[in-house]
Amino acid sequence: MERIELSYPAAERVVGQRLAGVVGSGDMEALFEPAEGDVLRVVIKTSVDGSQQRWRHLFERLAALRSLPAGQLEINDFGATPGVARLRIEQVFEEAGHA
């Protein structure tokens, strides 16, 4: 297991806590908790060692395409593909925005 911590500028404010995905499915789950401030803190626990660069690239792409919400995003990954990871992250941000 690897633990990765990342931090990105945040420009969006949301109010809801949300969960997307199911860890037991061999997939991943994303848990988002909003916070005051202008930073998105990301903590990733993954079963795939050596994947920090992949996660950095994924969040750099997301930040280029949309504004990120301020808060803490906890990801529990059990080998999800980059496409599924992006889908789960976008789902949890979308749901938090509609709380």
N, C-alpha and C positions, 0 to 999 in steps of 0.2 A: 504494500500500500504506500502510496505517495501522497503527501499533503502539499498543496500549492496555494500560495497567497498572492493575490494580485490586487491592484488598486487603480481606479480610473476616474477621471473627472465626471461628475454627474451634473446634468442641467435640468432634469425633470423631477418633479415632486409628486409622489403618490402616497396614499394613506393606508392601503391594505396590505396585510400579510397574506402570502399565498404559497401554495405548494403545487408543483406540476410533476408528473411522472411517478413511477413506482420502482423503488430500488430492487425489490425481489424479483422483478421481471427480467433481470439481466440487462436492464436499461440504465436509466439514471433518474435521480430526482433533483429538483431545484427548489429550494426554499428561500423566499425573499421576505425580508423584514425592512420596512422603510425607516429612514432616520433623517433627522435634520442635518443640514450641511450640504456640501457639494462634492461628495465622494461616494463612489460605489466600491465597497470592499467585497472581494470575492475570495471565498475559501473553498478549495476543491479537494476532496478526498477521492482518490482514484485507484483502481486496481491495476492500472496501466502505468508502470514505472517509466520514467523518461519522457513524459508527455507534456512537460511544461511549455515547450515551444508551440505545440499544437494549440493549447489553451490560450496562450498569448495571441496567436494569430486569429483565433476565433473571436476573442473580445475586441481586438483591433478592428476587425471587419464589422462587428456589431456597432462599435462606436462611430465608425465612418458612415454607417447607414441610418442611425437613429440616435436620439439623445438617450443617455442612460439615466435611470432613476437613482436618487441618493438612497443609500441604505446598505444592508448586508445581504449578499447572495451566497448561500451555502449549497454546494453541489456535491452529491454523493454519486460517483460514476463507477459503473461496473462494466466498462468496455463499450459504451455507446459510441456509435459512429459520429463524426463531426456534424452530419446533417441532423441526426436525432438530438444531439447536444444543443444545437442552435434552436431547433424547434421547441425543446423544453424550456430553454431560457426565454425565448420570445413569448411562450405561453404564460410563464409565471409573471413576466413584466406586464403583459396585456391584462391578465386577471387582476393584478395589483392596481392597475390604473382604473379599473371599473369597480373598485370596492366602495 
